[in-house]
Amino acid sequence: MAEYSGVGAGFRIVILILLVGVLALGGLVWFDYLGILDARRVLAPVFAWFGAKKPAFEAEDPLLLEKERLSKQMEALAVRAEELSSRERQLQAREQELAQKVEQVEEREKAADEREKVFNERLQAFENRRVNLKQNAAYLVGMSPDKAVKILLAMEDQDVIDLFRVTEEQAAEAGEASMVAYWLSLMPAERAAALERKMARKTGG
């Protein structure tokens, strides 16, 4: 009878210890729920003593959600900043391309203006020369043929040919006979032949 009572008493002690542990654990949970204490922090040494990892919720931060939200906002801002940077680089490349095209257009306009200027200068020089040729032709026609021929002989062949052509044009406009043939007849045969040959070659192209 004594042996049976001894075994029963030991078993009851173990049960009582387990019951006390359960009540203590339940009390901790209840106090944690009421906010009186933090059961997770209280039980942390027990987990460490048994070699278990620290509960993940041990590291919880009251501002964790706010930090997470701010982190996502920062990531979104970083993506947006990268997009803006990419667009800025594209705009800069486009501006450089447009600047190059504008520079090319300006260079072409400058070259066109320069060509037009040269053309106008040549045209003005030609007109001025033609005016002088007309005046000189009129002077030669108005003086005696001998004096006119002496002046013509002292000139270059091309200048003489130009004067002859203007003289013939003026005579045709006035309906008169040209003095060119008579002037040629008064010149040395060799010079007259050279002038006639050059005039014929230019007339023929």
Protein Blocks (a to p, Z undefined) as FASTA:
>chain_A
ZZmmmmmmmmmmmmmmmmmmmmmmmmmmmmmmnomacfklmmmmmmmmnopacdfklmpc
fklmmmmmmmmmmmmmmmmmmmmmmmmmmmmmmmmmmmmmmmmmmmmmmmmmmmmmmmmm
mmmmmmmmmmmmmmmmmmmmmmcfklmmmmmmmpcfklmmmmmmmmmmmmmmnopacfkl
mmmmmpcfklmmmmmmmmmmmmnZZ
